[in-house]
């Protein structure tokens, strides 16, 4: 799935991925800390790929749908 970076609210997506991996780190797996570090330094394209790989609903992050 290819998504145009220009139409995605990457800041909101990055923050939600950070929350996702922070919760996973404490609740499920300390290994999630590695993913958290990746999110913090990832490019916009990498953030989108990580979100898709983690089954995030990308429709929530389209700029015309952001609230």
N, C-alpha and C positions, 0 to 999 in steps of 0.2 A: 504494500500500500504506500503510495507516494502522496505526501501532503505538502502543499506549498507553505513554507515557513511564514510568508507574509500574512497569511490569513489566520495564523494561530497565535493566541495569547500565550507566548512562551514563558513569560514571567509567572503567570498564574499556574501554568503547567509545571514549571520547575518547582514552585512552592509546594504544589500538591504531591509531586514525586518525593520531595524532601520529607514531607509529613508521612507519606506512605512508607518510605524506607526507615524513618526514625521509629515509627510504631513497630515495624517488623523487627527492627534491631532489638527492641526491648521485650517484645511479646513472643516472637517466633525464633529469630536467629541472629546471633551476634555477627554472622557473616554479612548481614544486610548493611553493616557499616561500610563495607567495600563499595556496595552499590550507592550508598549515600555520598561517599567521596566522589564517585564518578558523576553523579548528578550535579554536584556543586561546581565541577570544572568542565562539564560537557558543553559542546556547541549547541546552538539552537536545533540543528538537524539531529544531533545525537539525543537531545531531550525528547524530541518527537518519536524517534525510534524506540527509546526506552519506554516511553508511555505506551506505545503500541504493543511492544513486547510484554508489558505488564497488564495488558487488557484494559487500559484506560479508555473511556468513552471519549473519543476525540471531538465529538460534536459539542461537548461542554466547553471546549477551548477555542472554538472558532470565533474570531473577533466579532462577527456580526451577531453571534449568539451570546457573547459574554455579558454577564450582568453583575 
